Amino acid sequence: PNPDWRLELLYFTAVAWMFVVPFVLIRFYSLIAFALSGQKSPSLLEIWKRGQGTGLRVIVSLSLIFVVAILLITSFLGNVKLIDDKNAFYNVFLIEYGYNLIMLMIVAFLINHCFLQKFYLFGREEHGNELQNN
C-alpha cells in the first residue's frame, strides 16, 4: 500500500478503467470489418447507437470463442506432451505447424465475429435494399 491515499486512489481508478474500457470497445468491432473490406466506416456515434442492447450478445459470443480457443490450445498441448523425443526436428516441425494452424483458426473466428457484428448492425439494410431492387 502507498502511504499517500491520493496516489492509491489514482492507481485503483486507473486499474478499474482498464477493466471497463474493453467492454466499451467491443461495441466498435465492426470498424475492423469495415477496414478489412475497404468500405467507408460510419461514425462512432452511429455505431454506438445501433449497438445499443447488443452488449450481452457480443460478450457471450466472444466468451464462446475464447472457450473454444482455450480448449483447442490445452488439448493440443496435452497431446504434444505425449510425443517421444526420438526425432526432434520432425516433432518440432509438426508442433509448430499445428500450433500455427490453431492460431490461424482462432484469428479467423475473431475476424468472422467482427464481420458478423458489422452485418447485424449495418448489413441488413444493404442486403434488404438489394433484394427489393431485384
GIZIFEN-V863847 format. One record per pair of residues at least 24 apart in sequence whose C-alpha atoms are under 7 Angstrom apart, sorted by sequence separation. I is the first residue (numbers start at 0). J is the second residue. If there is no record, write none. Layout:
i,j
I,J
I,J
//
This chain:
i,j
26,50
26,54
68,105
64,108
50,120
49,120
32,113
31,113
32,114
29,113
28,113
29,114
32,117
29,116
29,117
//
